[in-house]
Amino acid sequence: MPMPSDSADRSLDGSKRRTQEEATCLLLEGRHAEAVRILRAQSLADLADRNILAQLACALAYHGALDEANAVIGKVRRNDEDPIVRAWLSAAEGLLASRRGDVQSARTHLLEARGNDPNNPLVVLMLGRLEMLVDKKMEQAEEHFRWLLARFPKSETAALHLVPALYEAEKRSEGREVAIRNARVHPRSLKSVLMAFYAIVVASPMHGGLFVTTLVILTFFPYLGSLILITWLVVALSSNIALRRIWPRIAIFPIVSLIAIVLGYVARSIVWGQLYP
């Protein structure tokens, strides 16, 4: 029969592990402030835990607290033999390099992090983003995002990144399915709703051309034209804010199509001889 102290130690280890897993999920979903708060509290409770400290450094880098992240990194020994600790440190340094605009250094650190811990979801996400948005290696990015979604089936972040990777690889049907399923899981998320909307529109035979043409034609209806113009302007601005860091090309789509709608509205005003209605 185990001694009470052994049972307490296992309980403590289980609690710390759950804390780290919770913080990892929060970071994956972009809730950096909450992750920092949890990890900082855990770090203060156990100053000797290098794993928590290294993960805190990564969370701080994600959160934009660069000076504090550097300070925390300096507290962890660089020759730490635990590969998980080294992976978190390399991920944090990769984020810091990315913030400085040093893409090559960020890539080096992330590859080092993956070598130390291939199952770190934050490293997988960052590598996937690098491959999709910078290197344009869609197949590799798709593999990373598929892995994330398989491990975290309800992850909004994983689904949002998998959709553009699938579309860029001409897998529009599957991309549409992933986007719609994600919007159903996260119906209150502007990102997920907009992504599903564009996935449906861009999956059309004319890649969104039919949708834009329809809107231009509808501007010729009195009163409806101004309403379409204002509504689409709001959608365009929302898309640029919500999706530009996930799928830059689709974030530009409503802005470009807005030009066509404006031209249609101007043509309607010429035909009617007045701008409104």
C-alpha angles and dihedrals in degrees: 000000000000119000116251090246091058091051091049091050092052090048090051092048090049091051092051091047091052089049091054092046091050091049091048091053091048091051091048091054093047097253092132099156092056092048091050091050093051095044094045091053091048091047092053089049092053113024092176096061104103092181093061090044093052092048089049089056090055092047091050091050089051090048092052096247091132100164092050091046090054090048092052092047088054090057093060119079111247092217093057108149095210107100092204091058091047090049093055091047092049090047090052091049090048090054092048090050090049090052088054090051093246099138096171093054090046090053092050093051093046093050089050090050092051090050090055097043118009090180098059103119094204091055091048091050094048093047091048091051091048092051094046102040102031110019095033090220097148098173094056091044091050091053091052094048092046089054091051094049091047091053095040105030094178096045110128092195094055093049094045091055096042093056097063091042089056094046093049087052089053092250092129098150093056091042090055091050092050092048094049093046090050092050089053091052092046105030093158095055115101090203094054095044093048091046091052091047093052092042089059094044097045091045089065118107092257093046092241096322093110091051093051092045090053092051091049091052091048090056087072090069112094114256091359093079096062091044092053091047094052094042094050091047089057091048091049093051092045091050093050091053098041104038109026093096093046105039110004094180095057091042087062094048097082091045092053092044089049088067090057091048092049090051089051091050091050090050090051091051090051092050092048094039093233137070095228135073 
